[in-house]
Amino acid sequence: NGPLAKEKGLDQTEGVYVDSLLQNSAAAKAGIEVGDIVTAIDGNEVKSAPQLQEAIARHHPGDEVLVSVDRKGRNKEFTVTLQGRDGVESLSEGHQSALLNRLGGEFEPLDADTARKLDIDGGVLVKKLFPGKLREQTDIREGFIITRADGKNVRSPQELEKAISGKKGGILLEGVYEDVPGVYYYAFGMES
């Protein structure tokens, strides 16, 4: 975006800035570097981190994706072979798995102050929504705090993933909104 581009001294304002890479990640192995701006995946333009996550989440471990980057004003292309969860983590600033990306959200642990204020033991905040299972099948809104997934308490995106991993059929999310009283339930299916 504009302010980040100015801060980093970049001409390019479209795309996703790579601010960190895991050393043995698929992206690093392919030659992508910190400071690169990811502009497209398999020829499809990428303008935001959720778009990037969604593009990568469509693939499976072992798949090859063509990643176009802008490096100091020069366009470069890299073939990245995805490596399990790392395929998403190495390319997206969300650092979350393909499974959570399929849900269509960006998730983070609920901060302790908010948990205390709501008198709950913790949960997983739905920070952002993008196209995926939750938006397609539920009326969930950004800001929802997931406290239980499929009957299991969840306090981190990893616990959420563990609770729904390998599930076929319906999954029930239970939780609250910070500014709305009551407990809310959202059901969705992982197969479609």
C-alpha positions in Angstrom: 0.0 0.0 0.0 1.0 3.7 -0.3 2.3 4.4 3.2 4.3 1.1 3.3 5.7 1.7 -0.1 6.9 5.2 1.0 8.3 3.8 4.2 10.3 1.1 2.4 11.3 3.4 -0.5 9.3 1.4 -3.1 7.9 2.6 -6.4 5.5 -0.4 -6.6 2.3 0.0 -4.6 0.4 -3.1 -5.9 1.1 -6.5 -4.4 2.2 -8.1 -1.2 5.5 -7.0 0.4 7.7 -9.8 1.7 8.9 -8.6 5.1 10.2 -12.0 6.4 10.8 -15.5 5.2 11.4 -18.8 7.0 14.9 -20.0 6.2 13.9 -23.4 4.7 10.6 -22.3 3.3 9.5 -23.1 -0.2 9.6 -19.4 -1.2 13.2 -18.9 0.2 14.4 -22.1 -1.6 12.9 -20.9 -4.9 14.9 -17.6 -4.6 12.3 -15.2 -3.3 13.9 -12.6 -1.0 12.8 -10.2 1.8 11.9 -6.9 0.1 10.3 -8.6 -2.9 6.8 -7.6 -3.8 4.6 -10.6 -4.8 2.5 -9.3 -7.8 0.9 -12.5 -9.2 0.4 -16.2 -8.6 0.1 -18.4 -11.7 -0.5 -15.2 -13.7 -3.3 -14.0 -11.5 -2.8 -10.6 -10.0 -2.3 -10.4 -6.2 -3.0 -7.1 -4.5 -3.4 -8.1 -0.8 -2.3 -10.7 1.7 -5.8 -12.4 1.8 -5.7 -12.6 -2.0 -2.3 -14.2 -1.8 -3.4 -16.6 0.9 -6.4 -17.6 -1.1 -4.3 -18.2 -4.3 -1.9 -20.4 -2.4 -4.6 -22.2 -0.4 -6.1 -23.5 -3.7 -3.0 -25.7 -4.1 -1.6 -28.8 -2.3 1.8 -29.8 -1.0 4.0 -30.8 -4.0 2.2 -28.4 -6.4 4.3 -25.9 -8.3 3.1 -22.3 -8.5 4.5 -19.6 -10.6 5.2 -16.5 -8.4 5.8 -13.2 -10.0 7.6 -10.6 -8.0 8.8 -7.0 -8.4 12.4 -6.8 -7.1 13.6 -3.2 -7.1 11.6 -2.3 -10.1 12.4 -5.5 -12.1 9.9 -8.2 -12.7 11.1 -11.7 -11.8 9.3 -15.1 -11.9 10.0 -18.1 -9.6 8.6 -21.6 -9.6 7.8 -22.5 -6.0 7.1 -26.1 -5.0 4.8 -26.0 -2.0 5.8 -28.0 1.1 2.9 -28.8 3.3 1.8 -26.1 5.7 5.0 -24.2 4.8 3.6 -23.5 1.4 1.2 -20.9 2.8 3.4 -19.8 5.7 6.4 -19.0 3.5 4.5 -16.8 1.1 1.8 -15.0 3.2 2.1 -12.6 6.1 -0.8 -14.4 7.8 1.5 -17.4 8.6 -1.5 -19.8 8.8 -2.2 -23.1 7.2 -4.1 -23.9 4.0 -6.9 -25.4 6.1 -7.5 -22.1 7.9 -7.2 -20.3 4.6 -10.0 -22.6 3.2 -12.2 -21.3 5.9 -11.6 -17.8 4.4 -10.4 -15.9 7.4 -7.4 -14.5 9.1 -7.2 -15.7 12.7 -5.3 -14.7 15.8 -5.4 -15.5 19.5 -7.7 -13.2 21.6 -5.7 -10.8 23.7 -5.8 -11.3 27.5 -7.5 -7.9 28.2 -10.4 -8.6 25.9 -10.8 -12.1 27.3 -10.9 -10.7 30.9 -13.4 -8.0 29.8 -15.7 -10.7 28.3 -15.1 -13.1 31.2 -14.0 -15.9 28.9 -10.8 -18.1 29.1 -9.6 -17.0 25.7 -10.5 -17.7 22.1 -9.6 -17.1 18.5 -10.4 -13.8 16.9 -11.7 -13.7 13.3 -9.6 -10.7 12.3 -10.5 -10.6 8.6 -12.8 -12.5 6.3 -12.1 -13.3 2.6 -13.8 -15.7 0.2 -14.0 -19.2 1.8 -16.2 -21.6 3.7 -17.2 -19.2 6.5 -18.4 -16.5 4.1 -20.1 -18.9 1.7 -22.0 -20.9 4.4 -22.5 -18.6 7.4 -23.4 -15.1 8.5 -20.2 -14.8 10.6 -18.7 -11.3 10.8 -15.2 -10.0 11.4 -14.6 -9.6 15.1 -16.3 -12.9 16.1 -14.4 -14.7 18.9 -14.4 -18.4 18.5 -14.4 -20.1 21.9 -15.2 -23.7 20.9 -14.8 -25.5 17.6 -16.6 -28.8 17.1 -17.0 -29.1 20.9 -13.4 -28.4 21.8 -12.1 -25.2 23.5 -9.8 -23.2 21.3 -7.4 -20.4 22.2 -5.1 -20.2 19.2 -5.3 -20.6 15.4 -3.3 -23.8 15.9 -5.9 -25.2 18.3 -8.7 -24.2 15.9 -7.0 -26.0 13.1 -6.4 -29.1 15.3 -10.1 -29.1 16.3 -11.4 -29.1 12.7 -8.5 -31.0 10.9 -9.7 -34.1 9.2 -13.3 -33.4 9.9 -15.8 -34.4 7.3 -19.3 -33.0 7.2 -20.6 -30.3 9.6 -18.5 -28.3 12.0 -20.0 -26.1 14.7 -18.3 -22.9 15.9 -19.4 -21.3 19.2 -18.4 -17.9 20.4 -19.1 -14.3 21.1 -18.9 -10.8 19.7 -17.2 -8.2 21.9 -20.0 -5.6 21.6 -23.0 -7.9 21.2 -24.5 -9.9 24.2 -25.1 -13.6 23.9 -23.4 -16.7 22.5 -23.5 -17.3 18.8 -23.3 -20.6 16.8 -22.2 -21.0 13.2 -22.3 -24.3 11.4 -20.6 -25.1 8.1 -19.4 -28.1 6.1 -15.8 -28.7 5.0 -16.8 -30.7 1.9 -17.9 -29.0 -1.3 
